[in-house]
Amino acid sequence: MQPEIDYSVPQTARIWNYWLGGKDNSEVDRQVGEEILKVIPDMAVMVRATRQFLVRAVRYLAAERGVRQFLDVGTGLPTVNNTHEVAQSVAPESKIVYVDNDPLVLLHARALLTSAPQGATAYLHADLRSPADVIAGAAETLDLREPVGLMLMGILGHITDDGEAQGLVRELMDALPPGSFLTLYDATNVVMGPQANEAISIWNASAEPPYVLRHPDRLARFFDGLELVEPGVVSCPL
């Protein structure tokens, strides 16, 4: 059964798509996006910087660390330079599983399923809050005896409790074999200044799901027990 899509409530994936210059968004998504742009005029630039970070990270893992499997949780709507496109441009045999719980993303899953013939690309309709389901679904495509690049791009801010968010990351990483990598970004409360709090207030008053800003020190806790790759926890352009 196809999940219902409520276009009357602004959604993360659609607002992000609007900032990236995509067309898969509704009037209410654009309204919230524009409200936030009034507060943070460079928001669209920063969103594009996060996409550039994803490209660099995936290319690094595929080209320099030999990772051939990626689990991209909270993938959002397809745009340009998606994880599978970057990974398979380096290693066509790469396998990628995309995970999201947004019905509109599910509707666009076919766009994500275009894989190089040597590799595989799959889409899983699941929720980060159910890591066991994510891992079980991913295991249908990925060989979890081999290293995996876990991608959590801009999604952990939607898990507003620190303890819950850290627990979900640990559960996912514990299910992956040695040699796996964690890659993530999220919005902070230090880079954009006081405007960030105003922007988040607009977001949380209008859009779903809610979002929390974290200090970089709090973001660094997601990597507890892992060895950081240089340059460590820094702003996306760095």
C-alpha positions in Angstrom: 0.0 0.0 0.0 1.4 3.4 -1.0 1.8 5.7 2.1 -0.2 8.9 1.9 1.6 12.2 1.2 0.4 15.2 3.1 1.5 18.2 1.1 -0.1 20.6 3.6 2.6 20.0 6.2 6.2 21.2 5.2 8.6 18.3 5.3 12.4 18.2 5.7 13.2 16.4 2.4 11.0 18.7 0.3 12.4 21.9 1.9 16.0 20.6 1.4 15.1 19.8 -2.2 13.9 23.4 -2.7 17.1 24.8 -1.3 19.1 22.5 -3.6 17.2 23.9 -6.6 14.9 20.8 -7.1 11.3 20.8 -8.1 9.9 18.1 -5.8 8.4 20.5 -3.3 5.1 22.2 -2.6 4.0 25.7 -1.9 4.1 25.3 1.9 7.7 23.8 1.6 8.8 26.8 -0.4 7.1 29.2 2.1 9.0 27.8 5.0 12.2 27.7 2.9 11.8 31.3 2.0 11.1 32.3 5.7 14.4 30.7 6.8 16.3 32.3 3.9 15.1 35.7 5.1 16.8 34.9 8.5 19.8 33.1 7.0 20.3 34.3 3.4 23.2 31.9 2.9 21.2 28.8 3.9 21.0 27.5 0.3 24.8 28.0 0.0 25.3 26.0 3.2 23.0 23.3 2.0 25.0 22.9 -1.2 28.1 22.8 1.0 26.7 19.8 2.8 26.2 18.0 -0.6 29.7 18.8 -1.5 30.9 17.3 1.8 28.9 14.1 1.0 30.6 13.9 -2.4 34.1 14.3 -0.9 33.4 11.8 1.9 32.0 9.1 -0.3 34.8 9.5 -2.9 37.4 9.3 -0.1 35.9 6.1 1.3 35.6 4.5 -2.1 38.9 5.7 -3.6 41.2 5.8 -0.6 39.7 3.3 1.9 38.3 0.7 -0.4 34.8 0.8 0.9 32.4 -0.8 -1.5 29.2 -0.7 0.5 27.2 2.3 1.7 24.2 2.6 4.0 22.7 6.0 3.6 20.0 6.6 6.3 17.8 9.6 5.8 18.7 10.1 2.2 16.1 12.6 1.3 14.9 13.3 -2.2 17.2 12.4 -5.1 19.2 15.4 -6.5 22.6 15.4 -8.1 25.7 13.5 -6.9 23.7 11.0 -4.8 25.8 8.5 -2.8 25.5 5.7 -5.4 26.5 8.0 -8.2 29.7 9.1 -6.4 30.6 5.6 -5.1 30.0 3.9 -8.5 31.9 6.5 -10.4 35.0 5.3 -8.4 34.0 1.6 -8.1 31.1 0.5 -10.3 30.7 -2.6 -8.2 29.7 -0.6 -5.1 26.4 -1.5 -3.4 24.3 1.2 -1.8 21.2 1.0 0.3 19.1 4.2 0.8 16.9 4.5 3.8 14.1 7.0 4.4 10.7 7.2 6.0 9.2 10.0 3.9 6.5 8.8 1.6 7.5 11.2 -1.1 11.0 9.8 -1.1 9.5 6.4 -1.4 7.6 7.6 -4.4 10.8 8.8 -6.0 12.7 5.6 -5.1 13.0 4.5 -8.7 15.2 7.5 -9.4 17.6 6.2 -6.7 17.6 2.6 -8.1 19.5 3.4 -11.2 22.7 1.5 -10.5 25.8 0.7 -12.5 25.3 -2.9 -13.8 28.3 -4.2 -11.8 26.9 -2.9 -8.5 23.5 -2.6 -6.7 21.3 0.1 -5.4 18.3 -0.5 -3.2 15.8 1.6 -1.3 14.4 0.8 2.1 11.4 2.4 3.6 12.4 2.4 7.3 13.0 4.8 10.2 16.3 5.6 11.9 14.5 5.1 15.2 14.2 1.4 14.4 17.9 0.5 13.7 17.2 -3.3 13.8 14.8 -2.9 10.9 17.3 -0.7 9.1 20.0 -3.3 9.5 17.7 -6.3 8.6 16.6 -4.5 5.4 20.1 -3.5 4.5 21.4 -7.0 4.9 19.2 -8.1 1.9 21.6 -6.1 -0.4 24.8 -5.6 1.6 27.2 -8.2 2.9 27.5 -7.2 6.5 30.6 -9.2 6.9 32.4 -6.6 4.8 33.0 -2.9 5.7 30.2 -0.4 5.3 30.1 3.3 5.0 27.3 4.5 7.3 26.0 7.9 6.1 23.8 10.0 8.5 23.6 13.2 6.6 21.6 15.9 8.4 19.3 13.4 10.1 20.4 13.2 13.7 19.1 16.7 14.5 15.7 15.2 14.2 16.4 12.9 17.1 16.2 15.7 19.7 17.3 13.7 22.7 21.1 13.3 22.9 21.0 10.0 24.6 18.6 8.5 22.2 20.5 9.8 19.2 23.8 8.5 20.5 22.2 5.1 21.2 20.9 4.8 17.7 24.3 5.6 16.2 26.0 3.0 18.5 23.4 0.3 17.6 23.9 0.9 13.9 27.7 0.9 14.2 27.7 -2.1 16.4 25.9 -4.0 13.7 28.6 -3.2 11.1 31.9 -5.1 10.9 35.4 -3.8 11.6 36.7 -1.4 9.0 33.3 0.3 8.7 33.0 4.1 8.7 30.6 6.7 10.1 30.1 9.9 8.2 27.7 12.6 9.3 26.9 16.3 9.3 24.3 18.3 11.3 23.4 21.9 11.9 25.2 23.5 14.9 24.4 26.5 17.1 27.8 28.1 16.6 28.5 28.6 12.9 25.4 30.7 12.0 25.2 32.7 15.2 21.9 33.8 16.8 20.1 33.7 13.5 20.3 29.9 13.7 18.0 29.8 16.7 15.5 32.0 14.9 15.6 29.8 11.9 15.1 26.6 14.0 12.1 28.3 15.7 10.5 28.9 12.3 11.3 25.3 11.3 9.9 23.7 14.4 6.7 25.9 14.3 5.9 24.9 10.8 7.7 21.8 9.5 8.0 18.1 10.5 9.9 16.5 12.1 11.3 18.9 14.6 15.0 19.7 14.7 17.6 20.5 17.4 20.9 22.4 17.0 23.9 20.9 18.7 27.2 22.3 19.7 30.1 20.7 17.8 31.3 19.1 21.1 27.9 17.4 21.3 28.2 16.3 17.7 31.6 14.8 18.4 30.1 12.5 20.9 28.5 10.5 18.1 32.1 9.4 17.3 32.8 8.1 20.8 34.8 4.9 20.5 35.7 5.5 16.9 39.0 6.7 15.4 38.5 10.1 13.7 39.7 10.6 10.2 41.4 14.0 9.7 40.5 16.8 9.9 38.0 15.4 12.5 34.8 17.3 13.5 34.9 20.5 11.5 32.5 22.7 9.5 31.4 21.0 6.2 33.5 23.3 3.9 36.6 22.3 5.8 
